[in-house]
Amino acid sequence: MKDKALHLGDPELHFWLTRSVARAMGVDLSAAMARGLLSAEDYAAMVARCQSCPHVARCTAWLGHGALQHGKPLDACAHREILERLQ
């Protein structure tokens, strides 16, 4: 059986996507870290989850089309639960 390598997207792109989705929800990830609500490890894990997400195109389109009006991420967002907790 062949091993299927997990394809991870560009770390810089996914760092900014993670921050942008959080910002669209009114969550400041840096402030959450400063207040002890989010560890550096948790933040790194969020970016890693984003890197393997199959919904990057949908997320990017959502961010480009009024994400700030929604206040919540896409239903398929891997960060949905943690970002809603941080709101």
PDB file of N, CA, C and O in Angstrom:
ATOM      1  N   MET A   1       0.848  -1.183   0.000  1.00  0.00           N
ATOM      2  CA  MET A   1       0.000   0.000   0.000  1.00  0.00           C
ATOM      3  C   MET A   1       0.890   1.242   0.000  1.00  0.00           C
ATOM      4  O   MET A   1       1.851   1.327   0.764  1.00  0.00           O
ATOM      5  N   LYS A   2       0.565   2.188  -0.851  1.00  0.00           N
ATOM      6  CA  LYS A   2       1.331   3.433  -0.934  1.00  0.00           C
ATOM      7  C   LYS A   2       0.922   4.384   0.174  1.00  0.00           C
ATOM      8  O   LYS A   2      -0.253   4.496   0.522  1.00  0.00           O
ATOM      9  N   ASP A   3       1.917   5.067   0.719  1.00  0.00           N
ATOM     10  CA  ASP A   3       1.622   6.116   1.689  1.00  0.00           C
ATOM     11  C   ASP A   3       1.200   7.361   0.945  1.00  0.00           C
ATOM     12  O   ASP A   3       1.858   7.784  -0.005  1.00  0.00           O
ATOM     13  N   LYS A   4       0.119   7.935   1.370  1.00  0.00           N
ATOM     14  CA  LYS A   4      -0.328   9.196   0.785  1.00  0.00           C
ATOM     15  C   LYS A   4       0.191  10.318   1.660  1.00  0.00           C
ATOM     16  O   LYS A   4      -0.163  10.417   2.835  1.00  0.00           O
ATOM     17  N   ALA A   5       1.027  11.158   1.085  1.00  0.00           N
ATOM     18  CA  ALA A   5       1.563  12.296   1.838  1.00  0.00           C
ATOM     19  C   ALA A   5       0.471  13.347   1.983  1.00  0.00           C
ATOM     20  O   ALA A   5      -0.258  13.646   1.037  1.00  0.00           O
ATOM     21  N   LEU A   6       0.377  13.887   3.160  1.00  0.00           N
ATOM     22  CA  LEU A   6      -0.574  14.963   3.407  1.00  0.00           C
ATOM     23  C   LEU A   6      -0.045  16.219   2.744  1.00  0.00           C
ATOM     24  O   LEU A   6       1.073  16.654   3.020  1.00  0.00           O
ATOM     25  N   HIS A   7      -0.847  16.797   1.872  1.00  0.00           N
ATOM     26  CA  HIS A   7      -0.435  18.021   1.194  1.00  0.00           C
ATOM     27  C   HIS A   7      -0.769  19.213   2.084  1.00  0.00           C
ATOM     28  O   HIS A   7      -1.931  19.464   2.405  1.00  0.00           O
ATOM     29  N   LEU A   8       0.253  19.925   2.466  1.00  0.00           N
ATOM     30  CA  LEU A   8       0.048  21.122   3.273  1.00  0.00           C
ATOM     31  C   LEU A   8       0.246  22.340   2.398  1.00  0.00           C
ATOM     32  O   LEU A   8       1.185  22.400   1.605  1.00  0.00           O
ATOM     33  N   GLY A   9      -0.631  23.301   2.541  1.00  0.00           N
ATOM     34  CA  GLY A   9      -0.524  24.536   1.792  1.00  0.00           C
ATOM     35  C   GLY A   9       0.568  25.437   2.349  1.00  0.00           C
ATOM     36  O   GLY A   9       1.181  25.145   3.376  1.00  0.00           O
ATOM     37  N   ASP A  10       0.786  26.512   1.661  1.00  0.00           N
ATOM     38  CA  ASP A  10       1.800  27.498   2.023  1.00  0.00           C
ATOM     39  C   ASP A  10       1.550  28.028   3.432  1.00  0.00           C
ATOM     40  O   ASP A  10       0.477  28.569   3.701  1.00  0.00           O
ATOM     41  N   PRO A  11       2.524  27.881   4.342  1.00  0.00           N
ATOM     42  CA  PRO A  11       2.315  28.311   5.731  1.00  0.00           C
ATOM     43  C   PRO A  11       1.969  29.795   5.865  1.00  0.00           C
ATOM     44  O   PRO A  11       1.136  30.162   6.693  1.00  0.00           O
ATOM     45  N   GLU A  12       2.592  30.636   5.070  1.00  0.00           N
ATOM     46  CA  GLU A  12       2.315  32.074   5.173  1.00  0.00           C
ATOM     47  C   GLU A  12       0.874  32.387   4.778  1.00  0.00           C
ATOM     48  O   GLU A  12       0.196  33.164   5.451  1.00  0.00           O
ATOM     49  N   LEU A  13       0.410  31.783   3.691  1.00  0.00           N
ATOM     50  CA  LEU A  13      -0.977  31.985   3.264  1.00  0.00           C
ATOM     51  C   LEU A  13      -1.940  31.564   4.362  1.00  0.00           C
ATOM     52  O   LEU A  13      -2.894  32.284   4.655  1.00  0.00           O
ATOM     53  N   HIS A  14      -1.709  30.424   4.967  1.00  0.00           N
ATOM     54  CA  HIS A  14      -2.634  29.902   5.963  1.00  0.00           C
ATOM     55  C   HIS A  14      -2.536  30.637   7.300  1.00  0.00           C
ATOM     56  O   HIS A  14      -3.509  30.695   8.053  1.00  0.00           O
ATOM     57  N   PHE A  15      -1.381  31.190   7.589  1.00  0.00           N
ATOM     58  CA  PHE A  15      -1.250  32.076   8.752  1.00  0.00           C
ATOM     59  C   PHE A  15      -2.187  33.260   8.565  1.00  0.00           C
ATOM     60  O   PHE A  15      -2.950  33.605   9.467  1.00  0.00           O
ATOM     61  N   TRP A  16      -2.126  33.886   7.381  1.00  0.00           N
ATOM     62  CA  TRP A  16      -2.958  35.069   7.135  1.00  0.00           C
ATOM     63  C   TRP A  16      -4.431  34.717   6.994  1.00  0.00           C
ATOM     64  O   TRP A  16      -5.286  35.501   7.408  1.00  0.00           O
ATOM     65  N   LEU A  17      -4.752  33.556   6.421  1.00  0.00           N
ATOM     66  CA  LEU A  17      -6.161  33.147   6.354  1.00  0.00           C
ATOM     67  C   LEU A  17      -6.727  32.948   7.759  1.00  0.00           C
ATOM     68  O   LEU A  17      -7.842  33.375   8.058  1.00  0.00           O
ATOM     69  N   THR A  18      -5.950  32.300   8.608  1.00  0.00           N
ATOM     70  CA  THR A  18      -6.394  32.073   9.991  1.00  0.00           C
ATOM     71  C   THR A  18      -6.639  33.403  10.690  1.00  0.00           C
ATOM     72  O   THR A  18      -7.673  33.583  11.333  1.00  0.00           O
ATOM     73  N   ARG A  19      -5.704  34.330  10.571  1.00  0.00           N
ATOM     74  CA  ARG A  19      -5.861  35.649  11.206  1.00  0.00           C
ATOM     75  C   ARG A  19      -7.049  36.409  10.612  1.00  0.00           C
ATOM     76  O   ARG A  19      -7.788  37.077  11.335  1.00  0.00           O
ATOM     77  N   SER A  20      -7.226  36.305   9.306  1.00  0.00           N
ATOM     78  CA  SER A  20      -8.298  37.042   8.634  1.00  0.00           C
ATOM     79  C   SER A  20      -9.675  36.524   9.033  1.00  0.00           C
ATOM     80  O   SER A  20     -10.590  37.314   9.263  1.00  0.00           O
ATOM     81  N   VAL A  21      -9.827  35.216   9.115  1.00  0.00           N
ATOM     82  CA  VAL A  21     -11.110  34.651   9.547  1.00  0.00           C
ATOM     83  C   VAL A  21     -11.390  35.080  10.991  1.00  0.00           C
ATOM     84  O   VAL A  21     -12.513  35.459  11.325  1.00  0.00           O
ATOM     85  N   ALA A  22     -10.377  35.017  11.831  1.00  0.00           N
ATOM     86  CA  ALA A  22     -10.547  35.452  13.224  1.00  0.00           C
ATOM     87  C   ALA A  22     -10.959  36.922  13.269  1.00  0.00           C
ATOM     88  O   ALA A  22     -11.892  37.284  13.986  1.00  0.00           O
ATOM     89  N   ARG A  23     -10.277  37.753  12.519  1.00  0.00           N
ATOM     90  CA  ARG A  23     -10.582  39.189  12.512  1.00  0.00           C
ATOM     91  C   ARG A  23     -12.012  39.436  12.029  1.00  0.00           C
ATOM     92  O   ARG A  23     -12.712  40.296  12.563  1.00  0.00           O
ATOM     93  N   ALA A  24     -12.443  38.677  11.015  1.00  0.00           N
ATOM     94  CA  ALA A  24     -13.811  38.834  10.503  1.00  0.00           C
ATOM     95  C   ALA A  24     -14.840  38.488  11.572  1.00  0.00           C
ATOM     96  O   ALA A  24     -15.973  38.968  11.532  1.00  0.00           O
ATOM     97  N   MET A  25     -14.441  37.654  12.523  1.00  0.00           N
ATOM     98  CA  MET A  25     -15.330  37.287  13.617  1.00  0.00           C
ATOM     99  C   MET A  25     -15.156  38.185  14.831  1.00  0.00           C
ATOM    100  O   MET A  25     -15.810  37.982  15.854  1.00  0.00           O
ATOM    101  N   GLY A  26     -14.285  39.168  14.728  1.00  0.00           N
ATOM    102  CA  GLY A  26     -14.054  40.075  15.840  1.00  0.00           C
ATOM    103  C   GLY A  26     -13.101  39.523  16.878  1.00  0.00           C
ATOM    104  O   GLY A  26     -13.096  39.978  18.021  1.00  0.00           O
ATOM    105  N   VAL A  27     -12.287  38.539  16.489  1.00  0.00           N
ATOM    106  CA  VAL A  27     -11.341  37.910  17.417  1.00  0.00           C
ATOM    107  C   VAL A  27      -9.927  38.364  17.074  1.00  0.00           C
ATOM    108  O   VAL A  27      -9.485  38.236  15.932  1.00  0.00           O
ATOM    109  N   ASP A  28      -9.233  38.886  18.054  1.00  0.00           N
ATOM    110  CA  ASP A  28      -7.831  39.275  17.916  1.00  0.00           C
ATOM    111  C   ASP A  28      -6.996  38.157  18.526  1.00  0.00           C
ATOM    112  O   ASP A  28      -6.920  38.027  19.748  1.00  0.00           O
ATOM    113  N   LEU A  29      -6.368  37.349  17.671  1.00  0.00           N
ATOM    114  CA  LEU A  29      -5.617  36.196  18.158  1.00  0.00           C
ATOM    115  C   LEU A  29      -4.423  36.603  19.005  1.00  0.00           C
ATOM    116  O   LEU A  29      -4.094  35.914  19.970  1.00  0.00           O
ATOM    117  N   SER A  30      -3.771  37.700  18.667  1.00  0.00           N
ATOM    118  CA  SER A  30      -2.635  38.169  19.466  1.00  0.00           C
ATOM    119  C   SER A  30      -3.092  38.568  20.868  1.00  0.00           C
ATOM    120  O   SER A  30      -2.429  38.255  21.857  1.00  0.00           O
ATOM    121  N   ALA A  31      -4.219  39.255  20.945  1.00  0.00           N
ATOM    122  CA  ALA A  31      -4.763  39.647  22.247  1.00  0.00           C
ATOM    123  C   ALA A  31      -5.202  38.413  23.038  1.00  0.00           C
ATOM    124  O   ALA A  31      -5.022  38.365  24.255  1.00  0.00           O
ATOM    125  N   ALA A  32      -5.773  37.423  22.363  1.00  0.00           N
ATOM    126  CA  ALA A  32      -6.177  36.193  23.039  1.00  0.00           C
ATOM    127  C   ALA A  32      -4.964  35.483  23.628  1.00  0.00           C
ATOM    128  O   ALA A  32      -5.040  34.922  24.721  1.00  0.00           O
ATOM    129  N   MET A  33      -3.858  35.506  22.913  1.00  0.00           N
ATOM    130  CA  MET A  33      -2.628  34.909  23.432  1.00  0.00           C
ATOM    131  C   MET A  33      -2.127  35.706  24.628  1.00  0.00           C
ATOM    132  O   MET A  33      -1.722  35.121  25.632  1.00  0.00           O
ATOM    133  N   ALA A  34      -2.149  37.026  24.535  1.00  0.00           N
ATOM    134  CA  ALA A  34      -1.666  37.882  25.621  1.00  0.00           C
ATOM    135  C   ALA A  34      -2.499  37.691  26.888  1.00  0.00           C
ATOM    136  O   ALA A  34      -1.977  37.795  27.998  1.00  0.00           O
ATOM    137  N   ARG A  35      -3.787  37.414  26.724  1.00  0.00           N
ATOM    138  CA  ARG A  35      -4.673  37.207  27.882  1.00  0.00           C
ATOM    139  C   ARG A  35      -4.641  35.761  28.382  1.00  0.00           C
ATOM    140  O   ARG A  35      -5.321  35.428  29.352  1.00  0.00           O
ATOM    141  N   GLY A  36      -3.866  34.911  27.734  1.00  0.00           N
ATOM    142  CA  GLY A  36      -3.760  33.516  28.152  1.00  0.00           C
ATOM    143  C   GLY A  36      -4.912  32.640  27.704  1.00  0.00           C
ATOM    144  O   GLY A  36      -5.079  31.531  28.212  1.00  0.00           O
ATOM    145  N   LEU A  37      -5.707  33.117  26.762  1.00  0.00           N
ATOM    146  CA  LEU A  37      -6.845  32.345  26.266  1.00  0.00           C
ATOM    147  C   LEU A  37      -6.467  31.408  25.128  1.00  0.00           C
ATOM    148  O   LEU A  37      -7.219  30.494  24.791  1.00  0.00           O
ATOM    149  N   LEU A  38      -5.300  31.638  24.537  1.00  0.00           N
ATOM    150  CA  LEU A  38      -4.821  30.857  23.401  1.00  0.00           C
ATOM    151  C   LEU A  38      -3.311  30.721  23.545  1.00  0.00           C
ATOM    152  O   LEU A  38      -2.604  31.722  23.666  1.00  0.00           O
ATOM    153  N   SER A  39      -2.819  29.495  23.531  1.00  0.00           N
ATOM    154  CA  SER A  39      -1.373  29.291  23.643  1.00  0.00           C
ATOM    155  C   SER A  39      -0.722  29.393  22.257  1.00  0.00           C
ATOM    156  O   SER A  39      -1.394  29.299  21.230  1.00  0.00           O
ATOM    157  N   ALA A  40       0.572  29.585  22.257  1.00  0.00           N
ATOM    158  CA  ALA A  40       1.316  29.615  20.993  1.00  0.00           C
ATOM    159  C   ALA A  40       1.166  28.278  20.267  1.00  0.00           C
ATOM    160  O   ALA A  40       1.080  28.240  19.040  1.00  0.00           O
ATOM    161  N   GLU A  41       1.134  27.201  21.017  1.00  0.00           N
ATOM    162  CA  GLU A  41       0.962  25.874  20.417  1.00  0.00           C
ATOM    163  C   GLU A  41      -0.415  25.736  19.773  1.00  0.00           C
ATOM    164  O   GLU A  41      -0.551  25.178  18.684  1.00  0.00           O
ATOM    165  N   ASP A  42      -1.437  26.254  20.463  1.00  0.00           N
ATOM    166  CA  ASP A  42      -2.790  26.214  19.894  1.00  0.00           C
ATOM    167  C   ASP A  42      -2.866  27.037  18.611  1.00  0.00           C
ATOM    168  O   ASP A  42      -3.512  26.626  17.647  1.00  0.00           O
ATOM    169  N   TYR A  43      -2.221  28.180  18.597  1.00  0.00           N
ATOM    170  CA  TYR A  43      -2.209  29.051  17.429  1.00  0.00           C
ATOM    171  C   TYR A  43      -1.509  28.345  16.268  1.00  0.00           C
ATOM    172  O   TYR A  43      -2.003  28.353  15.141  1.00  0.00           O
ATOM    173  N   ALA A  44      -0.356  27.733  16.550  1.00  0.00           N
ATOM    174  CA  ALA A  44       0.368  26.994  15.511  1.00  0.00           C
ATOM    175  C   ALA A  44      -0.472  25.835  14.983  1.00  0.00           C
ATOM    176  O   ALA A  44      -0.454  25.553  13.785  1.00  0.00           O
ATOM    177  N   ALA A  45      -1.204  25.167  15.862  1.00  0.00           N
ATOM    178  CA  ALA A  45      -2.074  24.070  15.447  1.00  0.00           C
ATOM    179  C   ALA A  45      -3.204  24.567  14.552  1.00  0.00           C
ATOM    180  O   ALA A  45      -3.611  23.874  13.619  1.00  0.00           O
ATOM    181  N   MET A  46      -3.710  25.763  14.832  1.00  0.00           N
ATOM    182  CA  MET A  46      -4.755  26.346  13.985  1.00  0.00           C
ATOM    183  C   MET A  46      -4.230  26.559  12.570  1.00  0.00           C
ATOM    184  O   MET A  46      -4.906  26.230  11.595  1.00  0.00           O
ATOM    185  N   VAL A  47      -3.030  27.107  12.463  1.00  0.00           N
ATOM    186  CA  VAL A  47      -2.442  27.350  11.141  1.00  0.00           C
ATOM    187  C   VAL A  47      -2.216  26.019  10.425  1.00  0.00           C
ATOM    188  O   VAL A  47      -2.478  25.908   9.227  1.00  0.00           O
ATOM    189  N   ALA A  48      -1.736  25.015  11.146  1.00  0.00           N
ATOM    190  CA  ALA A  48      -1.508  23.697  10.546  1.00  0.00           C
ATOM    191  C   ALA A  48      -2.816  23.078  10.052  1.00  0.00           C
ATOM    192  O   ALA A  48      -2.850  22.486   8.973  1.00  0.00           O
ATOM    193  N   ARG A  49      -3.901  23.213  10.838  1.00  0.00           N
ATOM    194  CA  ARG A  49      -5.205  22.702  10.391  1.00  0.00           C
ATOM    195  C   ARG A  49      -5.658  23.423   9.134  1.00  0.00           C
ATOM    196  O   ARG A  49      -6.202  22.808   8.217  1.00  0.00           O
ATOM    197  N   CYS A  50      -5.434  24.709   9.096  1.00  0.00           N
ATOM    198  CA  CYS A  50      -5.804  25.491   7.915  1.00  0.00           C
ATOM    199  C   CYS A  50      -5.018  25.008   6.686  1.00  0.00           C
ATOM    200  O   CYS A  50      -5.560  24.942   5.582  1.00  0.00           O
ATOM    201  N   GLN A  51      -3.757  24.676   6.887  1.00  0.00           N
ATOM    202  CA  GLN A  51      -2.915  24.214   5.781  1.00  0.00           C
ATOM    203  C   GLN A  51      -3.459  22.947   5.128  1.00  0.00           C
ATOM    204  O   GLN A  51      -3.252  22.739   3.933  1.00  0.00           O
ATOM    205  N   SER A  52      -4.139  22.109   5.876  1.00  0.00           N
ATOM    206  CA  SER A  52      -4.646  20.862   5.315  1.00  0.00           C
ATOM    207  C   SER A  52      -6.140  20.931   4.978  1.00  0.00           C
ATOM    208  O   SER A  52      -6.740  19.920   4.615  1.00  0.00           O
ATOM    209  N   CYS A  53      -6.724  22.093   5.095  1.00  0.00           N
ATOM    210  CA  CYS A  53      -8.158  22.259   4.849  1.00  0.00           C
ATOM    211  C   CYS A  53      -8.478  22.198   3.352  1.00  0.00           C
ATOM    212  O   CYS A  53      -7.791  22.823   2.544  1.00  0.00           O
ATOM    213  N   PRO A  54      -9.523  21.445   2.985  1.00  0.00           N
ATOM    214  CA  PRO A  54      -9.920  21.376   1.579  1.00  0.00           C
ATOM    215  C   PRO A  54     -10.817  22.530   1.132  1.00  0.00           C
ATOM    216  O   PRO A  54     -11.245  22.564  -0.022  1.00  0.00           O
ATOM    217  N   HIS A  55     -11.109  23.476   2.027  1.00  0.00           N
ATOM    218  CA  HIS A  55     -12.058  24.553   1.713  1.00  0.00           C
ATOM    219  C   HIS A  55     -11.393  25.913   1.543  1.00  0.00           C
ATOM    220  O   HIS A  55     -12.038  26.939   1.757  1.00  0.00           O
ATOM    221  N   VAL A  56     -10.127  25.944   1.166  1.00  0.00           N
ATOM    222  CA  VAL A  56      -9.390  27.209   1.063  1.00  0.00           C
ATOM    223  C   VAL A  56     -10.036  28.153   0.046  1.00  0.00           C
ATOM    224  O   VAL A  56     -10.156  29.349   0.310  1.00  0.00           O
ATOM    225  N   ALA A  57     -10.446  27.641  -1.094  1.00  0.00           N
ATOM    226  CA  ALA A  57     -11.059  28.499  -2.114  1.00  0.00           C
ATOM    227  C   ALA A  57     -12.356  29.110  -1.595  1.00  0.00           C
ATOM    228  O   ALA A  57     -12.610  30.296  -1.805  1.00  0.00           O
ATOM    229  N   ARG A  58     -13.178  28.309  -0.919  1.00  0.00           N
ATOM    230  CA  ARG A  58     -14.431  28.829  -0.342  1.00  0.00           C
ATOM    231  C   ARG A  58     -14.155  29.874   0.724  1.00  0.00           C
ATOM    232  O   ARG A  58     -14.837  30.896   0.802  1.00  0.00           O
ATOM    233  N   CYS A  59     -13.142  29.605   1.547  1.00  0.00           N
ATOM    234  CA  CYS A  59     -12.778  30.532   2.614  1.00  0.00           C
ATOM    235  C   CYS A  59     -12.300  31.863   2.029  1.00  0.00           C
ATOM    236  O   CYS A  59     -12.713  32.933   2.477  1.00  0.00           O
ATOM    237  N   THR A  60     -11.443  31.785   1.046  1.00  0.00           N
ATOM    238  CA  THR A  60     -10.916  32.989   0.411  1.00  0.00           C
ATOM    239  C   THR A  60     -12.045  33.801  -0.219  1.00  0.00           C
ATOM    240  O   THR A  60     -12.075  35.026  -0.104  1.00  0.00           O
ATOM    241  N   ALA A  61     -12.972  33.115  -0.884  1.00  0.00           N
ATOM    242  CA  ALA A  61     -14.118  33.816  -1.483  1.00  0.00           C
ATOM    243  C   ALA A  61     -14.984  34.451  -0.395  1.00  0.00           C
ATOM    244  O   ALA A  61     -15.445  35.582  -0.546  1.00  0.00           O
ATOM    245  N   TRP A  62     -15.205  33.723   0.699  1.00  0.00           N
ATOM    246  CA  TRP A  62     -15.993  34.242   1.824  1.00  0.00           C
ATOM    247  C   TRP A  62     -15.344  35.489   2.391  1.00  0.00           C
ATOM    248  O   TRP A  62     -16.030  36.471   2.677  1.00  0.00           O
ATOM    249  N   LEU A  63     -14.028  35.462   2.556  1.00  0.00           N
ATOM    250  CA  LEU A  63     -13.319  36.626   3.079  1.00  0.00           C
ATOM    251  C   LEU A  63     -13.424  37.814   2.124  1.00  0.00           C
ATOM    252  O   LEU A  63     -13.473  38.965   2.557  1.00  0.00           O
ATOM    253  N   GLY A  64     -13.459  37.530   0.846  1.00  0.00           N
ATOM    254  CA  GLY A  64     -13.526  38.602  -0.152  1.00  0.00           C
ATOM    255  C   GLY A  64     -14.914  39.153  -0.400  1.00  0.00           C
ATOM    256  O   GLY A  64     -15.065  40.172  -1.074  1.00  0.00           O
ATOM    257  N   HIS A  65     -15.926  38.498   0.131  1.00  0.00           N
ATOM    258  CA  HIS A  65     -17.304  38.915  -0.140  1.00  0.00           C
ATOM    259  C   HIS A  65     -18.110  39.144   1.126  1.00  0.00           C
ATOM    260  O   HIS A  65     -19.116  38.474   1.362  1.00  0.00           O
ATOM    261  N   GLY A  66     -17.675  40.069   1.919  1.00  0.00           N
ATOM    262  CA  GLY A  66     -18.486  40.493   3.051  1.00  0.00           C
ATOM    263  C   GLY A  66     -18.406  39.636   4.295  1.00  0.00           C
ATOM    264  O   GLY A  66     -19.375  39.561   5.050  1.00  0.00           O
ATOM    265  N   ALA A  67     -17.282  38.989   4.529  1.00  0.00           N
ATOM    266  CA  ALA A  67     -17.146  38.156   5.719  1.00  0.00           C
ATOM    267  C   ALA A  67     -17.411  38.947   6.994  1.00  0.00           C
ATOM    268  O   ALA A  67     -17.928  38.393   7.964  1.00  0.00           O
ATOM    269  N   LEU A  68     -17.070  40.213   7.009  1.00  0.00           N
ATOM    270  CA  LEU A  68     -17.256  41.023   8.208  1.00  0.00           C
ATOM    271  C   LEU A  68     -18.727  41.184   8.574  1.00  0.00           C
ATOM    272  O   LEU A  68     -19.058  41.489   9.720  1.00  0.00           O
ATOM    273  N   GLN A  69     -19.611  40.978   7.593  1.00  0.00           N
ATOM    274  CA  GLN A  69     -21.036  41.104   7.862  1.00  0.00           C
ATOM    275  C   GLN A  69     -21.609  39.858   8.545  1.00  0.00           C
ATOM    276  O   GLN A  69     -22.698  39.901   9.119  1.00  0.00           O
ATOM    277  N   HIS A  70     -20.878  38.768   8.478  1.00  0.00           N
ATOM    278  CA  HIS A  70     -21.410  37.503   8.986  1.00  0.00           C
ATOM    279  C   HIS A  70     -21.145  37.284  10.472  1.00  0.00           C
ATOM    280  O   HIS A  70     -22.038  36.831  11.189  1.00  0.00           O
ATOM    281  N   GLY A  71     -19.955  37.590  10.947  1.00  0.00           N
ATOM    282  CA  GLY A  71     -19.621  37.398  12.354  1.00  0.00           C
ATOM    283  C   GLY A  71     -19.379  35.957  12.746  1.00  0.00           C
ATOM    284  O   GLY A  71     -19.170  35.661  13.922  1.00  0.00           O
ATOM    285  N   LYS A  72     -19.405  35.062  11.784  1.00  0.00           N
ATOM    286  CA  LYS A  72     -19.111  33.659  12.044  1.00  0.00           C
ATOM    287  C   LYS A  72     -18.414  33.090  10.808  1.00  0.00           C
ATOM    288  O   LYS A  72     -18.588  33.596   9.699  1.00  0.00           O
ATOM    289  N   PRO A  73     -17.625  32.035  11.010  1.00  0.00           N
ATOM    290  CA  PRO A  73     -16.914  31.463   9.870  1.00  0.00           C
ATOM    291  C   PRO A  73     -17.823  30.558   9.042  1.00  0.00           C
ATOM    292  O   PRO A  73     -18.983  30.338   9.390  1.00  0.00           O
ATOM    293  N   LEU A  74     -17.288  30.046   7.963  1.00  0.00           N
ATOM    294  CA  LEU A  74     -18.000  29.046   7.180  1.00  0.00           C
ATOM    295  C   LEU A  74     -18.330  27.859   8.077  1.00  0.00           C
ATOM    296  O   LEU A  74     -17.599  27.575   9.025  1.00  0.00           O
ATOM    297  N   ASP A  75     -19.413  27.175   7.785  1.00  0.00           N
ATOM    298  CA  ASP A  75     -19.777  25.997   8.570  1.00  0.00           C
ATOM    299  C   ASP A  75     -18.656  24.963   8.568  1.00  0.00           C
ATOM    300  O   ASP A  75     -18.460  24.262   9.560  1.00  0.00           O
ATOM    301  N   ALA A  76     -17.921  24.864   7.467  1.00  0.00           N
ATOM    302  CA  ALA A  76     -16.863  23.862   7.326  1.00  0.00           C
ATOM    303  C   ALA A  76     -15.524  24.301   7.918  1.00  0.00           C
ATOM    304  O   ALA A  76     -14.551  23.551   7.847  1.00  0.00           O
ATOM    305  N   CYS A  77     -15.455  25.486   8.495  1.00  0.00           N
ATOM    306  CA  CYS A  77     -14.183  26.006   9.010  1.00  0.00           C
ATOM    307  C   CYS A  77     -13.654  25.141  10.153  1.00  0.00           C
ATOM    308  O   CYS A  77     -14.371  24.852  11.110  1.00  0.00           O
ATOM    309  N   ALA A  78     -12.405  24.739  10.039  1.00  0.00           N
ATOM    310  CA  ALA A  78     -11.759  23.924  11.071  1.00  0.00           C
ATOM    311  C   ALA A  78     -11.569  24.705  12.370  1.00  0.00           C
ATOM    312  O   ALA A  78     -11.350  24.107  13.423  1.00  0.00           O
ATOM    313  N   HIS A  79     -11.650  26.014  12.309  1.00  0.00           N
ATOM    314  CA  HIS A  79     -11.448  26.873  13.480  1.00  0.00           C
ATOM    315  C   HIS A  79     -12.746  27.332  14.118  1.00  0.00           C
ATOM    316  O   HIS A  79     -12.725  28.052  15.116  1.00  0.00           O
ATOM    317  N   ARG A  80     -13.851  26.935  13.568  1.00  0.00           N
ATOM    318  CA  ARG A  80     -15.151  27.457  14.003  1.00  0.00           C
ATOM    319  C   ARG A  80     -15.322  27.400  15.528  1.00  0.00           C
ATOM    320  O   ARG A  80     -15.642  28.412  16.152  1.00  0.00           O
ATOM    321  N   GLU A  81     -15.116  26.249  16.113  1.00  0.00           N
ATOM    322  CA  GLU A  81     -15.364  26.082  17.554  1.00  0.00           C
ATOM    323  C   GLU A  81     -14.455  26.974  18.399  1.00  0.00           C
ATOM    324  O   GLU A  81     -14.927  27.656  19.309  1.00  0.00           O
ATOM    325  N   ILE A  82     -13.190  26.973  18.109  1.00  0.00           N
ATOM    326  CA  ILE A  82     -12.256  27.778  18.925  1.00  0.00           C
ATOM    327  C   ILE A  82     -12.504  29.263  18.746  1.00  0.00           C
ATOM    328  O   ILE A  82     -12.415  30.024  19.709  1.00  0.00           O
ATOM    329  N   LEU A  83     -12.815  29.691  17.523  1.00  0.00           N
ATOM    330  CA  LEU A  83     -13.055  31.125  17.296  1.00  0.00           C
ATOM    331  C   LEU A  83     -14.352  31.567  17.955  1.00  0.00           C
ATOM    332  O   LEU A  83     -14.421  32.669  18.497  1.00  0.00           O
ATOM    333  N   GLU A  84     -15.378  30.728  17.918  1.00  0.00           N
ATOM    334  CA  GLU A  84     -16.618  31.085  18.593  1.00  0.00           C
ATOM    335  C   GLU A  84     -16.407  31.178  20.103  1.00  0.00           C
ATOM    336  O   GLU A  84     -17.013  32.022  20.764  1.00  0.00           O
ATOM    337  N   ARG A  85     -15.557  30.320  20.646  1.00  0.00           N
ATOM    338  CA  ARG A  85     -15.250  30.369  22.080  1.00  0.00           C
ATOM    339  C   ARG A  85     -14.506  31.664  22.423  1.00  0.00           C
ATOM    340  O   ARG A  85     -14.698  32.221  23.504  1.00  0.00           O
ATOM    341  N   LEU A  86     -13.659  32.143  21.510  1.00  0.00           N
ATOM    342  CA  LEU A  86     -12.874  33.349  21.766  1.00  0.00           C
ATOM    343  C   LEU A  86     -13.635  34.634  21.502  1.00  0.00           C
ATOM    344  O   LEU A  86     -13.170  35.707  21.886  1.00  0.00           O
ATOM    345  N   GLN A  87     -14.783  34.559  20.861  1.00  0.00           N
ATOM    346  CA  GLN A  87     -15.562  35.778  20.566  1.00  0.00           C
ATOM    347  C   GLN A  87     -16.020  36.455  21.825  1.00  0.00           C
ATOM    348  O   GLN A  87     -16.685  37.490  21.763  1.00  0.00           O
TER     349      GLN A  87
END
